[in-house]
């Protein structure tokens, strides 16, 4: 399960990043796809949280919280700082998304280390 969830998080993260960049640069009609791939990223992160709780409980709780923060910020970012400085909210959303991808990698590594130690 860990390998599948990690690969899914990587794929969904890369797609979400690329689609989000295209949307930010004005390619129309991509927001729904961006939201779907972002949801897949969060669900894969939470699968890793579930699998990695015994290996790294603090990291798992951080990953769970990060998974709540990412879609919430994505939904509400349009209302935050509208106007000329909205790009700062878009940048913050990008950084939170990259953080979710990093959390998935860290959890995957912690799970692999625990499995190796147990073997």
C-alpha positions in Angstrom: 0.0 0.0 0.0 2.8 2.4 0.8 4.5 2.1 -2.5 1.2 2.6 -4.4 0.2 5.6 -2.2 3.6 7.2 -2.6 3.6 6.8 -6.4 0.1 8.1 -6.6 1.1 11.2 -4.5 4.0 11.8 -6.8 1.9 11.6 -9.9 -1.0 13.6 -8.6 1.4 16.2 -7.2 3.2 16.6 -10.5 -0.1 16.8 -12.4 -1.6 19.3 -9.9 1.5 21.4 -10.1 1.5 21.5 -13.9 -2.2 22.1 -14.3 -2.2 24.8 -11.6 0.6 26.6 -13.4 -1.3 26.4 -16.6 -4.4 27.8 -14.9 -2.4 30.6 -13.3 -1.0 31.6 -16.7 -4.5 31.9 -18.2 -5.3 28.5 -19.7 -9.0 28.2 -19.3 -11.0 25.2 -18.2 -8.4 23.5 -16.0 -9.6 24.5 -12.5 -11.8 21.4 -12.0 -9.1 19.1 -13.1 -6.6 20.9 -10.8 -9.0 20.4 -7.9 -9.5 16.6 -8.7 -5.8 15.9 -8.9 -5.2 18.0 -5.8 -7.8 15.9 -4.0 -6.0 12.7 -5.1 -2.8 14.1 -3.7 -4.4 14.8 -0.4 -6.0 11.3 -0.3 -2.7 9.7 -1.1 -1.1 11.7 1.6 -3.7 10.5 4.1 -3.1 6.9 3.0 0.5 7.4 3.9 -0.5 9.1 7.2 -2.6 6.0 8.0 0.2 3.6 7.0 3.0 5.6 8.7 1.4 6.4 12.0 3.4 3.7 13.8 6.6 4.6 12.0 6.4 8.4 12.7 3.4 9.5 14.7 4.4 13.2 14.8 5.1 13.3 11.1 1.8 11.5 10.4 -0.2 14.1 12.4 1.6 16.9 10.6 0.8 15.2 7.3 -2.9 14.9 8.3 -3.1 18.5 9.2 -1.3 19.5 6.1 -3.9 17.6 4.1 -6.6 19.6 5.7 -4.8 22.9 5.1 -4.1 22.4 1.4 -7.7 22.2 0.1 -9.0 24.7 2.6 -6.5 27.3 1.5 -7.1 26.4 -2.2 -10.8 27.0 -1.8 -10.5 30.3 0.2 -7.5 31.8 -1.6 -9.7 33.5 -4.1 -11.2 35.6 -1.3 -7.8 36.4 0.3 -6.0 39.6 -0.7 -7.8 40.2 -4.0 -6.3 42.6 -6.5 -2.8 43.4 -7.4 -1.2 41.3 -4.6 -3.3 38.2 -5.1 -0.2 36.6 -6.6 1.1 36.2 -3.0 -1.8 34.0 -2.2 -1.2 31.9 -5.3 2.4 31.6 -4.3 1.5 30.5 -0.8 -0.9 27.9 -2.2 1.9 26.6 -4.4 4.2 26.4 -1.4 1.6 24.6 0.7 1.1 22.1 -2.2 4.8 21.5 -2.5 4.8 21.0 1.3 2.2 18.3 0.9 4.3 16.6 -1.7 7.3 16.8 0.7 5.2 15.4 3.6 4.3 12.4 1.4 7.9 11.7 0.6 9.0 12.0 4.2 6.2 9.6 5.4 7.1 7.2 2.6 10.7 7.2 3.7 9.8 6.7 7.4 7.6 3.8 6.5 10.4 2.2 4.4 12.9 2.7 7.2 10.6 1.0 9.7 9.9 -1.9 7.4 13.6 -2.4 6.8 14.4 -2.3 10.6 11.6 -4.8 11.2 13.0 -7.2 8.6 
